[in-house]
Amino acid sequence: MWASLRVLGIESTCDETAAAVVEADSMGRGKILSNCVLSQIAEHAAFGGVVPEIAARAHVEALDPLIRRALAEADCRVEDLDAIAAAAGPGLIGGVMVGLITGKAIALAAHKPFVAVNHLEAHALTARLTDNIEFPYLLLLVSGGHSQLVAVNGVGDYQRLGSTVDDAVGEAFDKAAKLLGLPYPGGPRVEQAALGGDPARFDFPRPMAARRNPDFSFSGLKTAVRQEAERIAPLTNTDVADLCASFQAAAVDVIVDRCRAALRLLADSPKAPTALVAAGGVAANGAIRRALGRFCAETGLRLALPPPGLCSDNGAMIAWAGLERFRLGLVDGMDFAARPRWPLDARQDPRWHGKA
């Protein structure tokens, strides 16, 4: 049993500026009181990707009013909060610093405890907010920068089982979209185009399929799409739809196969997972969600899929991770430094301890 808690969370690691207030009751059940997200898609669209300097400047301009809005929507004052949490990495260093410094300033001025949150840990713990998932579980973390399978044994207790050896799956989606002439952001555009395409027209490779270790590889798949597009150019709308559908089908097959490999790795573990959690922006993809549903029905695992809006970057996940850490007594000082790189499984690595 815990006392009820209320935490403000700030997210600014990439191109979403976000602030949210979440609370947990005395039984540990979470509730989102507000979740305000401002996307920068329009600012970066002309460049076909995120420009770090533009992102950091946009965070500076947007964050203060967004925090005021989050507090107002939660009907909450700073004085009513138990702690302030901010994403301290990994991410684009300029943006991370904006959110981190803002969180520290509020905590210092209000005499509140401060919690520096690993952005990846926030994704890992979101299902405990939305689905009340118990430890241990298997996490599939898929985004533009990460493709990982992680055994989640507790707050701060993570074992990375597999990761990408080249491109992350979200990066592969975005690059496929760009070479096919689809606008930014590419991942949702590929999914949309695939709805009208034939997933069997192109026989694309399934990299790493059937390998025992649950690592990912998407570079070869992306290259295969480029080569096929060049071979049949100029592309019609039907060609683009079929290429997207065939690419997405291959990516989905790879993801499910890698989850199967991770599950085999944990089968005899005393902490064998009872659930599969998918998190990160790519976990909002409908084809991936449906395939994971079939996989879990086959394996008997419970499947936890946070709503799509909580798969992409948001403040609620930062606030919840901060709350989880705070109620365990895990608070941080004003000297905590921004970390552009911060592995999720860094607990046993001395390079990631302390202030650096």
Backbone hydrogen bonds in HBPLUS format (Angstrom, degrees):
<---DONOR---> <-ACCEPTOR-->    atom                        ^
c    i                          cat <-CA-CA->   ^        H-A-AA   ^      H-
h    n   atom  resd res      DA  || num        DHA   H-A  angle D-A-AA Bond
n    s   type  num  typ     dist DA aas  dist angle  dist       angle   num
A0002-TRP N   A0026-SER O   3.00 MM  24  4.73 164.7  2.03 137.5 139.7     1
A0005-LEU N   A0024-ALA O   2.92 MM  19  5.32 150.5  2.00 145.6 155.3     2
A0024-ALA N   A0005-LEU O   2.94 MM  19  5.32 148.9  2.04 140.5 148.4     3
A0082-ASP N   A0006-ARG O   2.74 MM  76  5.42 173.6  1.75 158.9 160.6     4
A0007-VAL N   A0022-VAL O   2.94 MM  15  5.64 162.4  1.97 163.5 169.4     5
A0022-VAL N   A0007-VAL O   3.07 MM  15  5.64 158.5  2.12 158.4 162.1     6
A0008-LEU N   A0083-ALA O   3.32 MM  75  6.75 158.8  2.37 153.3 155.2     7
A0085-ALA N   A0008-LEU O   2.78 MM  77  5.97 162.5  1.81 168.2 174.0     8
A0009-GLY N   A0020-ALA O   2.81 MM  11  5.25 163.1  1.84 152.7 157.3     9
A0020-ALA N   A0009-GLY O   3.03 MM  11  5.25 147.8  2.13 144.4 151.0    10
A0010-ILE N   A0085-ALA O   2.96 MM  75  6.32 133.0  2.19 132.2 146.4    11
A0087-ALA N   A0010-ILE O   2.97 MM  77  6.32 156.5  2.03 164.8 170.4    12
A0011-GLU N   A0018-ALA O   2.94 MM   7  4.99 167.9  1.96 140.5 141.6    13
A0018-ALA N   A0011-GLU O   3.01 MM   7  4.99 155.5  2.07 153.2 151.6    14
A0092-LEU N   A0013-THR O   2.92 MM  79  5.68 158.6  1.97 166.0 158.9    15
A0040-GLN N   A0015-ASP O   3.09 MM  25  5.50 130.9  2.34 166.3 178.6    16
A0017-THR N   A0038-LEU O   2.97 MM  21  5.14 166.5  1.99 152.2 150.9    17
A0038-LEU N   A0017-THR O   2.75 MM  21  5.14 163.5  1.77 159.8 165.3    18
A0019-ALA N   A0036-CYS O   2.95 MM  17  5.40 154.7  2.02 150.7 159.0    19
A0036-CYS N   A0019-ALA O   2.87 MM  17  5.40 160.3  1.90 168.1 165.6    20
A0021-VAL N   A0034-SER O   3.13 MM  13  5.24 149.1  2.23 122.6 129.8    21
A0033-LEU N   A0021-VAL O   2.83 MM  12  5.42 150.2  1.92 149.7 158.6    22
A0034-SER N   A0021-VAL O   3.21 MM  13  5.24 144.8  2.34 145.1 143.6    23
A0023-GLU N   A0031-LYS O   2.91 MM   8  5.37 159.0  1.95 153.5 160.6    24
A0031-LYS N   A0023-GLU O   2.80 MM   8  5.37 139.7  1.97 159.7 164.9    25
A0025-ASP N   A0029-ARG O   3.00 MM   4  5.51 152.8  2.07 144.1 147.4    26
A0028-GLY N   A0025-ASP O   2.91 MM   3  5.28 163.6  1.93 116.3 121.1    27
A0043-GLU N   A0040-GLN O   2.99 MM   3  5.36 121.5  2.34 108.0 122.6    28
A0044-HIS N   A0040-GLN O   3.29 MM   4  6.60 144.2  2.43 154.4 164.5    29
A0044-HIS N   A0041-ILE O   3.17 MM   3  5.42 131.6  2.42 102.4 114.5    30
A0045-ALA N   A0041-ILE O   2.93 MM   4  5.82 130.1  2.18 153.6 167.0    31
A0047-PHE N   A0044-HIS O   2.95 MM   3  5.50 146.9  2.06 116.0 125.8    32
A0048-GLY N   A0045-ALA O   3.14 MM   3  5.22 155.8  2.20 104.6 112.0    33
A0055-ALA N   A0051-VAL O   2.97 MM   4  6.16 162.1  2.01 160.7 166.6    34
A0056-ALA N   A0052-PRO O   2.96 MM   4  6.19 164.5  1.98 154.9 157.7    35
A0057-ARG N   A0053-GLU O   3.14 MM   4  6.30 164.6  2.16 146.7 150.9    36
A0058-ALA N   A0054-ILE O   2.98 MM   4  6.16 157.9  2.03 149.4 155.6    37
A0059-HIS N   A0055-ALA O   2.98 MM   4  6.27 151.4  2.07 149.7 157.5    38
A0060-VAL N   A0056-ALA O   3.09 MM   4  6.41 158.2  2.14 150.2 155.3    39
A0061-GLU N   A0057-ARG O   3.15 MM   4  6.47 157.7  2.20 148.9 154.1    40
A0062-ALA N   A0058-ALA O   2.98 MM   4  6.07 148.4  2.09 147.0 155.6    41
A0063-LEU N   A0059-HIS O   2.93 MM   4  5.57 157.5  1.98 155.6 157.1    42
A0066-LEU N   A0062-ALA O   3.13 MM   4  6.12 148.9  2.23 150.6 160.0    43
A0067-ILE N   A0063-LEU O   2.90 MM   4  6.13 153.1  1.97 157.7 163.9    44
A0068-ARG N   A0064-ASP O   3.10 MM   4  6.41 163.3  2.13 154.5 158.9    45
A0069-ARG N   A0065-PRO O   2.96 MM   4  6.16 152.4  2.03 141.3 148.9    46
A0070-ALA N   A0066-LEU O   2.89 MM   4  6.15 156.5  1.95 146.3 152.6    47
A0071-LEU N   A0067-ILE O   2.98 MM   4  6.24 161.5  2.02 154.8 158.6    48
A0072-ALA N   A0068-ARG O   2.97 MM   4  6.15 156.7  2.03 145.0 152.0    49
A0073-GLU N   A0069-ARG O   2.85 MM   4  6.06 164.8  1.87 156.8 160.3    50
A0074-ALA N   A0070-ALA O   3.08 MM   4  6.18 140.7  2.24 137.3 147.6    51
A0076-CYS N   A0071-LEU O   2.95 MM   5  5.13 165.5  1.97 151.9 154.8    52
A0075-ASP N   A0072-ALA O   2.96 MM   3  4.90 153.5  2.03 100.8 109.1    53
A0080-ASP N   A0077-ARG O   2.88 MM   3  5.25 146.3  2.00 107.6 118.0    54
A0081-LEU N   A0078-VAL O   3.07 MM   3  5.45 161.8  2.10 113.1 119.0    55
A0084-ILE N   A0113-PRO O   2.98 MM  29  6.35 160.6  2.02 161.1 166.7    56
A0115-VAL N   A0084-ILE O   2.88 MM  31  6.24 151.7  1.96 157.6 162.9    57
A0086-ALA N   A0115-VAL O   3.14 MM  29  6.63 152.5  2.22 163.6 170.3    58
A0117-VAL N   A0086-ALA O   2.91 MM  31  5.80 174.6  1.91 148.0 148.5    59
A0088-ALA N   A0117-VAL O   2.91 MM  29  5.64 162.8  1.94 145.9 149.5    60
A0339-ARG N   A0088-ALA O   2.80 MM 251  6.04 163.9  1.82 163.2 168.8    61
A0119-HIS N   A0089-GLY O   2.73 MM  30  5.79 171.5  1.74 148.1 149.8    62
A0091-GLY N   A0340-PRO O   3.14 MM 249  4.90 150.2  2.23 110.8 117.0    63
A0096-VAL N   A0092-LEU O   2.93 MM   4  6.09 168.4  1.95 162.1 165.9    64
A0097-MET N   A0093-ILE O   3.00 MM   4  6.09 160.4  2.04 147.8 152.2    65
A0098-VAL N   A0094-GLY O   3.25 MM   4  6.53 148.2  2.35 142.2 150.1    66
A0098-VAL N   A0095-GLY O   3.13 MM   3  5.18 120.5  2.50  96.6 111.1    67
A0099-GLY N   A0095-GLY O   3.30 MM   4  6.67 164.6  2.33 161.3 160.7    68
A0100-LEU N   A0096-VAL O   2.92 MM   4  6.01 165.5  1.94 156.8 161.7    69
A0101-ILE N   A0097-MET O   2.92 MM   4  5.81 167.9  1.94 145.2 149.1    70
A0102-THR N   A0098-VAL O   3.11 MM   4  6.18 157.0  2.16 143.0 150.0    71
A0103-GLY N   A0099-GLY O   2.91 MM   4  6.09 162.1  1.94 149.1 153.9    72
A0104-LYS N   A0100-LEU O   2.97 MM   4  6.22 161.8  2.00 151.4 156.3    73
A0105-ALA N   A0101-ILE O   2.92 MM   4  6.08 159.0  1.97 148.3 154.1    74
A0106-ILE N   A0102-THR O   3.04 MM   4  6.31 161.3  2.07 153.7 157.7    75
A0107-ALA N   A0103-GLY O   3.03 MM   4  6.20 166.8  2.04 150.1 154.2    76
A0108-LEU N   A0104-LYS O   2.81 MM   4  5.97 161.2  1.85 154.1 159.4    77
A0109-ALA N   A0105-ALA O   2.92 MM   4  6.02 165.9  1.94 148.5 152.7    78
A0110-ALA N   A0106-ILE O   2.91 MM   4  5.94 153.3  1.98 149.0 156.3    79
A0111-HIS N   A0107-ALA O   2.90 MM   4  5.64 109.4  2.41 135.2 149.2    80
A0112-LYS N   A0107-ALA O   2.87 MM   5  4.67 163.1  1.90 138.0 142.8    81
A0111-HIS N   A0108-LEU O   3.40 MM   3  5.14 154.9  2.47  94.0 101.2    82
A0332-ASP N   A0114-PHE O   2.81 MM 218  5.68 176.1  1.81 164.5 163.4    83
A0121-GLU N   A0118-ASN O   2.95 MM   3  5.17 118.6  2.33 102.7 118.5    84
A0122-ALA N   A0118-ASN O   2.99 MM   4  6.39 150.3  2.08 153.7 163.0    85
A0123-HIS N   A0119-HIS O   3.21 MM   4  6.62 153.0  2.29 142.6 148.3    86
A0124-ALA N   A0120-LEU O   2.95 MM   4  6.21 156.1  2.00 144.5 151.9    87
A0125-LEU N   A0121-GLU O   2.95 MM   4  6.16 139.5  2.11 149.0 158.0    88
A0126-THR N   A0123-HIS O   3.37 MM   3  5.38 154.6  2.43 101.6 108.7    89
A0128-ARG N   A0125-LEU O   2.96 MM   3  5.49 146.7  2.08 114.8 124.6    90
A0129-LEU N   A0126-THR O   2.89 MM   3  5.25 138.2  2.07 107.7 119.8    91
A0130-THR N   A0126-THR O   3.03 MM   4  6.42 158.7  2.08 152.6 158.8    92
A0131-ASP N   A0127-ALA O   2.74 MM   4  5.21 154.0  1.81 132.7 141.3    93
A0137-TYR N   A0152-VAL O   3.00 MM  15  5.33 150.7  2.09 140.0 149.1    94
A0152-VAL N   A0137-TYR O   2.83 MM  15  5.33 169.9  1.84 178.4 174.9    95
A0138-LEU N   A0275-ALA O   2.96 MM 137  6.26 170.7  1.96 162.8 160.9    96
A0277-VAL N   A0138-LEU O   2.80 MM 139  6.11 166.3  1.82 166.1 169.6    97
A0139-LEU N   A0150-VAL O   2.75 MM  11  5.00 173.5  1.75 159.4 161.2    98
A0150-VAL N   A0139-LEU O   2.89 MM  11  5.00 159.7  1.93 143.2 150.1    99
A0140-LEU N   A0277-VAL O   2.75 MM 137  6.07 165.4  1.77 166.8 171.3   100
A0279-ALA N   A0140-LEU O   2.91 MM 139  6.26 160.6  1.94 163.0 164.1   101
A0141-LEU N   A0148-GLN O   2.90 MM   7  5.12 163.0  1.93 150.0 154.7   102
A0148-GLN N   A0141-LEU O   2.90 MM   7  5.12 158.1  1.95 144.7 152.0   103
A0142-VAL N   A0279-ALA O   2.97 MM 137  6.34 165.0  1.99 162.8 158.7   104
A0282-VAL N   A0142-VAL O   3.14 MM 140  5.42 141.7  2.29 129.5 135.7   105
A0143-SER N   A0146-HIS O   2.77 MM   3  5.13 152.9  1.84 159.9 159.1   106
A0170-GLY N   A0143-SER O   3.03 MM  27  4.90 138.2  2.21 138.6 128.5   107
A0149-LEU N   A0162-GLY O   2.91 MM  13  5.16 155.4  1.97 141.9 142.4   108
A0161-LEU N   A0149-LEU O   2.78 MM  12  5.49 158.2  1.83 153.6 160.5   109
A0162-GLY N   A0149-LEU O   3.28 MM  13  5.16 153.1  2.36 139.9 140.6   110
A0151-ALA N   A0159-GLN O   2.84 MM   8  5.01 166.5  1.86 148.1 147.2   111
A0159-GLN N   A0151-ALA O   2.98 MM   8  5.01 156.6  2.04 142.0 149.0   112
A0153-ASN N   A0157-ASP O   2.99 MM   4  5.41 158.3  2.04 165.6 169.2   113
A0157-ASP N   A0154-GLY O   2.95 MM   3  4.89 165.7  1.97 122.2 122.6   114
A0216-PHE N   A0163-SER O   3.02 MM  53  5.73 160.9  2.06 116.3 120.5   115
A0165-VAL N   A0216-PHE O   2.89 MM  51  6.19 152.3  1.97 153.8 155.1   116
A0172-ALA N   A0168-ALA O   2.96 MM   4  6.30 151.5  2.04 149.9 158.3   117
A0173-PHE N   A0169-VAL O   2.95 MM   4  6.28 156.3  2.01 150.7 156.6   118
A0174-ASP N   A0170-GLY O   2.98 MM   4  6.21 162.1  2.01 147.0 151.7   119
A0175-LYS N   A0171-GLU O   2.88 MM   4  6.08 157.7  1.93 150.2 156.3   120
A0176-ALA N   A0172-ALA O   2.90 MM   4  6.00 158.1  1.95 147.9 154.1   121
A0177-ALA N   A0173-PHE O   2.97 MM   4  6.17 157.8  2.02 147.8 154.0   122
A0178-LYS N   A0174-ASP O   3.01 MM   4  6.24 155.3  2.07 143.6 150.1   123
A0179-LEU N   A0175-LYS O   3.05 MM   4  6.28 163.9  2.08 151.8 154.7   124
A0180-LEU N   A0176-ALA O   3.11 MM   4  6.23 132.8  2.34 139.9 152.0   125
A0180-LEU N   A0177-ALA O   3.20 MM   3  5.16 133.1  2.43  93.9 106.8   126
A0182-LEU N   A0177-ALA O   2.82 MM   5  4.99 161.0  1.86 155.3 149.8   127
A0181-GLY N   A0178-LYS O   3.12 MM   3  5.13 160.5  2.16 103.3 108.6   128
A0189-ARG N   A0186-GLY O   3.02 MM   3  5.10 117.7  2.42 100.0 116.5   129
A0190-VAL N   A0186-GLY O   2.90 MM   4  6.16 153.7  1.97 162.7 170.2   130
A0191-GLU N   A0187-GLY O   3.13 MM   4  6.44 164.8  2.15 153.5 157.5   131
A0192-GLN N   A0188-PRO O   2.93 MM   4  6.09 154.9  1.99 142.3 149.3   132
A0193-ALA N   A0189-ARG O   2.90 MM   4  6.09 165.4  1.92 149.6 153.3   133
A0194-ALA N   A0190-VAL O   2.87 MM   4  5.98 151.9  1.95 149.8 157.9   134
A0195-LEU N   A0192-GLN O   3.26 MM   3  5.54 144.6  2.40 102.5 111.8   135
A0196-GLY N   A0193-ALA O   3.21 MM   3  5.92 150.6  2.30 116.2 122.2   136
A0197-GLY N   A0194-ALA O   3.05 MM   3  4.89 167.6  2.07 107.1 109.8   137
A0201-ARG N   A0198-ASP O   3.32 MM   3  5.64 169.7  2.33 112.5 115.6   138
A0209-ALA N   A0206-ARG O   3.16 MM   3  5.68 154.8  2.23 140.1 140.3   139
A0211-ARG N   A0208-MET O   3.04 MM   3  5.56 161.2  2.08 137.8 138.2   140
A0222-LYS N   A0218-PHE O   3.03 MM   4  6.28 161.9  2.07 153.7 158.3   141
A0223-THR N   A0219-SER O   2.96 MM   4  6.23 157.2  2.01 149.7 156.2   142
A0224-ALA N   A0220-GLY O   2.93 MM   4  6.13 150.6  2.02 142.5 150.3   143
A0225-VAL N   A0221-LEU O   3.11 MM   4  6.43 150.9  2.20 147.7 154.6   144
A0226-ARG N   A0222-LYS O   3.13 MM   4  6.48 159.2  2.18 148.3 153.6   145
A0227-GLN N   A0223-THR O   2.92 MM   4  6.19 164.5  1.94 154.8 158.7   146
A0228-GLU N   A0224-ALA O   3.02 MM   4  6.14 159.0  2.06 145.7 151.2   147
A0229-ALA N   A0225-VAL O   2.90 MM   4  6.04 158.3  1.95 150.3 156.7   148
A0230-GLU N   A0226-ARG O   2.92 MM   4  6.13 157.2  1.97 151.0 156.9   149
A0231-ARG N   A0227-GLN O   2.99 MM   4  6.14 146.6  2.10 139.0 148.4   150
A0232-ILE N   A0228-GLU O   3.16 MM   4  6.40 150.8  2.25 149.0 154.2   151
A0240-VAL N   A0236-THR O   3.04 MM   4  6.38 161.7  2.08 153.0 156.8   152
A0241-ALA N   A0237-ASN O   2.99 MM   4  6.22 163.0  2.02 147.4 152.1   153
A0242-ASP N   A0238-THR O   2.90 MM   4  6.10 161.8  1.93 152.4 157.3   154
A0243-LEU N   A0239-ASP O   2.84 MM   4  6.03 158.2  1.89 152.7 159.1   155
A0244-CYS N   A0240-VAL O   2.91 MM   4  6.11 161.0  1.95 151.3 156.4   156
A0245-ALA N   A0241-ALA O   2.91 MM   4  6.10 160.7  1.95 147.8 153.4   157
A0246-SER N   A0242-ASP O   2.89 MM   4  5.99 160.5  1.93 147.2 152.6   158
A0247-PHE N   A0243-LEU O   2.88 MM   4  5.95 157.7  1.93 145.6 152.5   159
A0248-GLN N   A0244-CYS O   2.85 MM   4  5.97 167.7  1.86 150.7 154.5   160
A0249-ALA N   A0245-ALA O   2.97 MM   4  6.07 156.3  2.03 142.2 148.8   161
A0250-ALA N   A0246-SER O   3.11 MM   4  6.29 155.2  2.18 142.5 148.4   162
A0251-ALA N   A0247-PHE O   2.96 MM   4  6.25 162.4  1.99 154.8 159.8   163
A0252-VAL N   A0248-GLN O   2.88 MM   4  6.07 160.2  1.92 152.4 157.6   164
A0253-ASP N   A0249-ALA O   3.02 MM   4  6.20 159.2  2.07 143.9 149.6   165
A0254-VAL N   A0250-ALA O   2.99 MM   4  6.26 156.7  2.04 150.1 156.2   166
A0255-ILE N   A0251-ALA O   3.01 MM   4  6.27 162.1  2.04 149.9 154.3   167
A0256-VAL N   A0252-VAL O   3.01 MM   4  6.28 168.0  2.03 158.5 160.5   168
A0257-ASP N   A0253-ASP O   2.94 MM   4  6.06 161.8  1.98 148.5 154.2   169
A0258-ARG N   A0254-VAL O   2.89 MM   4  6.08 155.9  1.95 152.8 159.1   170
A0259-CYS N   A0255-ILE O   2.98 MM   4  6.24 149.4  2.07 145.8 154.3   171
A0260-ARG N   A0256-VAL O   2.96 MM   4  6.22 152.4  2.04 147.7 155.2   172
A0261-ALA N   A0257-ASP O   3.04 MM   4  6.37 149.3  2.14 142.1 150.2   173
A0262-ALA N   A0258-ARG O   3.01 MM   4  6.28 154.0  2.07 144.3 150.9   174
A0263-LEU N   A0259-CYS O   2.95 MM   4  6.17 155.1  2.02 147.6 154.4   175
A0264-ARG N   A0260-ARG O   3.02 MM   4  6.29 153.2  2.10 145.5 152.4   176
A0265-LEU N   A0261-ALA O   3.09 MM   4  6.33 148.4  2.20 141.0 149.5   177
A0266-LEU N   A0262-ALA O   3.16 MM   4  6.46 137.3  2.35 141.2 151.7   178
A0266-LEU N   A0263-LEU O   3.17 MM   3  5.18 129.7  2.44  94.5 107.3   179
A0267-ALA N   A0264-ARG O   3.29 MM   3  5.05 156.2  2.35  97.0 104.1   180
A0269-SER N   A0266-LEU O   2.99 MM   3  5.08 163.4  2.02 112.6 117.5   181
A0272-ALA N   A0269-SER O   3.16 MM   3  5.07 127.4  2.45 121.6 113.6   182
A0302-ARG N   A0274-THR O   3.11 MM  28  6.35 178.6  2.11 141.2 141.6   183
A0276-LEU N   A0302-ARG O   2.75 MM  26  6.17 155.7  1.81 167.5 176.0   184
A0304-ALA N   A0276-LEU O   2.90 MM  28  6.21 163.7  1.92 162.1 163.4   185
A0278-ALA N   A0304-ALA O   3.31 MM  26  6.73 157.1  2.37 164.4 168.4   186
A0283-ALA N   A0280-GLY O   2.95 MM   3  5.48 145.5  2.07 115.3 125.7   187
A0284-ALA N   A0281-GLY O   3.17 MM   3  5.84 164.0  2.20 115.7 119.4   188
A0285-ASN N   A0282-VAL O   2.99 MM   3  5.57 167.8  2.01 118.7 122.7   189
A0289-ARG N   A0285-ASN O   3.05 MM   4  6.30 159.6  2.09 152.4 158.6   190
A0290-ARG N   A0286-GLY O   2.96 MM   4  6.17 158.2  2.01 149.8 155.2   191
A0291-ALA N   A0287-ALA O   3.06 MM   4  6.20 157.7  2.11 142.6 148.7   192
A0292-LEU N   A0288-ILE O   2.94 MM   4  6.13 157.6  1.99 151.6 157.4   193
A0293-GLY N   A0289-ARG O   3.02 MM   4  6.20 144.2  2.15 139.2 148.9   194
A0294-ARG N   A0290-ARG O   3.09 MM   4  6.47 152.3  2.17 146.3 152.6   195
A0295-PHE N   A0291-ALA O   2.96 MM   4  6.22 157.1  2.02 147.0 153.7   196
A0296-CYS N   A0292-LEU O   2.92 MM   4  6.08 161.1  1.96 148.2 152.3   197
A0297-ALA N   A0293-GLY O   3.02 MM   4  6.17 150.3  2.12 142.3 150.6   198
A0298-GLU N   A0294-ARG O   3.05 MM   4  6.25 146.0  2.17 142.6 151.4   199
A0299-THR N   A0295-PHE O   2.97 MM   4  6.23 149.0  2.06 145.8 154.5   200
A0300-GLY N   A0296-CYS O   2.84 MM   4  5.56 133.4  2.06 142.6 150.5   201
A0310-LEU N   A0307-PRO O   2.78 MM   3  5.42 151.6  1.86 124.1 133.1   202
A0311-CYS N   A0308-PRO O   3.03 MM   3  5.01 157.5  2.08 102.5 109.7   203
A0319-ALA N   A0315-GLY O   2.90 MM   4  6.16 163.1  1.93 156.6 161.3   204
A0320-TRP N   A0316-ALA O   2.88 MM   4  6.05 158.4  1.92 148.2 154.1   205
A0321-ALA N   A0317-MET O   2.99 MM   4  6.09 164.0  2.02 142.2 146.9   206
A0322-GLY N   A0318-ILE O   2.89 MM   4  6.02 156.2  1.94 146.6 154.0   207
A0323-LEU N   A0319-ALA O   2.85 MM   4  6.09 147.5  1.95 142.0 151.3   208
A0324-GLU N   A0320-TRP O   2.83 MM   4  6.13 162.4  1.86 156.1 160.1   209
A0325-ARG N   A0321-ALA O   3.02 MM   4  6.22 159.5  2.07 147.6 152.6   210
A0326-PHE N   A0322-GLY O   2.80 MM   4  5.91 157.4  1.85 146.5 153.8   211
A0327-ARG N   A0323-LEU O   3.02 MM   4  6.17 164.5  2.05 155.2 157.1   212
A0328-LEU N   A0325-ARG O   3.08 MM   3  5.26 147.3  2.19 102.6 112.7   213
A0330-LEU N   A0325-ARG O   2.91 MM   5  5.07 158.6  1.95 150.1 143.4   214
A0329-GLY N   A0326-PHE O   2.87 MM   3  5.01 160.2  1.91 110.4 115.1   215
A0336-PHE N   A0333-GLY O   3.28 MM   3  5.79 160.5  2.32 117.3 117.5   216
A0349-ASP N   A0346-ALA O   2.94 MM   3  5.09 162.2  1.97 114.4 120.1   217
A0352-TRP N   A0349-ASP O   3.08 MM   3  5.97 169.0  2.09 129.4 132.3   218
A0353-HIS N   A0350-PRO O   3.31 MM   3  5.30 173.0  2.31 109.2 110.1   219
